[in-house]
Amino acid sequence: MGVAELVITSAIAVVGLYLAHGFRRQQRLRIAEQRVDAYRKLWGHMLVARPSRLDRPEQKPALKPGEAAALHAEMTTWYFEGGNGMLLPHDTRELYLEAKDRLGRYAASGDGWPGREAEGRRRMRELSLLRSQMKSDLDIYGVFYFDALDEGDREFLRAAGLDPERWGRPWHRWITSRAHWSAKLRTWSGARVRIASMELIHTCYRITDPNRSLAFYEALGFEKRRELPIRDEAVNYFLGVPGTNGPELELTHNFETPDGGYEIGTGYGHVALTVDDLDGTLARLADKGIEPERAPYRVREGGSRICFVRDPDGYRVELIERA
């Protein structure tokens, strides 16, 4: 094989690998989007089993067998509708099936309410554990509604094949798996390989008007990835940088906002973003009524052009034009 043929063959191989990688990445993104939509529907079905019902037991008691029967039917339909069950990772599927099985057995046991409030509360706790697992699948930070696991929770997790001591620590498997492969690489290559065991995943702050804030950050170039209602208290909006798996920014809108908005305080400085076209970005912001603190400038001769803007709630954002 001549040099020219070797170069052409190598180039074709590289292009093929690039296209295959791009296809797999797009496929993963599509699956992630489908999972968010499927989880949102399942989350809505479980409204009847929301744990906040237990905060005011005098108004509405724990889950009743009739409610459990209706929810069991909805969960079964959801699993097969559109292939949603295929989107569940292994641990989440095991939790889902165990929770649904217990829900069905509780519903099938018939009458006898009242007197079975404890069993109804237990089914609600199990569904809350499932929702916490779902949030972990979407890389959404959250804690178990009831704060700590009791013995009944631990028994439920063990029945689903999960270790109660490791459950709720979503980074444990990720860290240990990376440590395992790091050791393998060192063995194979004889070289030192360092793989980070942590990363900064997002910044969060509170907002007062979701529509204005989303318009501002989308004008900066962010993409809205998803939103997550937090009981009847708030909604979290997740935004990401195009081309990344994100989200890098979380905006929290509490339904009860202090009069006059939030106090940013003296500790907050700014977040910084790089942009390809600073003038174009400022023009898009101007259409939203946002003006820079001052015209773009350079800190030093030959440095990048920068400027500062403030979002609708007054959070300061530095824009740095890529050289």
C-alpha positions, 0 to 999 in steps of 0.5 A: 500500500502506497503512502497516498492510499494509507493516508486516504484509508486513515482519513476515512477511518477517522471520519467514520469514528467521528461520525459514529461518535456523533451518532451515539452522542445524539442518540444519548441526548434523545434518550435523555430527553425522552427520559425527562418527558417520561419521568415528568408524566410518572411524577404527575401520576404520583401526585395522589401519593405526595408525602406533603399529605402527611403534614396535615393528616387532619385534612387528608389521611394516608394513601387509601387502598382505592387510591392505590388501585388507581395509581397502580393502574396508571403506573402500569399503563405508563410503563408500557406506553411509548416504551417508558419502561425501557428508559428506566436504568437498572436500579430505578426499574427494580425500585419501580417494580418493587414499589408497584408490586407492593402498591398492587398488593395493598390495593388488592387487600380490599376494605378495612380502612380506617385502621390501615393508615400505617400501611398507606403511609409506608406505600407513600414513603416507598414512592417517595424513595422512587422519586428520589431515585428518579431525580438522581437519574436526571442529575437533579440534586435532591434529598429524600423527603423524610430526611432519614431512612427508617428500617422499613425504608431499608427493607424496601431498598434491600428487597429491590436489590439496593444497598441502603447504606449506599443509596442516596449517594449518587456519586458513590458508584461513579467515583468507585467505578472511575477509581477502578478504571484508573487503577486498571489504566495504571496497571496496563500502561505503567504510567500515572493516570489521574482521573478527577473524582469530583466536578462542579456541575451547576450554579443556582440562584433564586429568581422572581420572574421566570419568563424574564429570567429565561428570556435573559439567559436564552439571549445569552445563549443558554438552552432550557433543558427542563423544569422541575416542580418542587411540591407546591413550593417552587419550580426549578429551571435548568439551563445548559450551555449548547453542546454540553450535557449540562445543565450548568445553571439552575434557577429557582422560583419560589412561589412565596417571594420576599417583597422587593425581591432577594438581597444579593448581598456583598459576598456575590461577585459575578459569574463569567461566560465566554461568547463568540460575538460580544456585540451580537450578544449585547444586541440580543440583550438590548432587545430584552431591555438589558444594557451593559454597565459600560461599553465593552473594554479591554483590561490590558492591551491585546486582551479579550473584550469584556463587559458586565450586565445584570440579569432581571434580578440584579445578578451580575454576569461578566461576558468575555469575548473569545479572542 
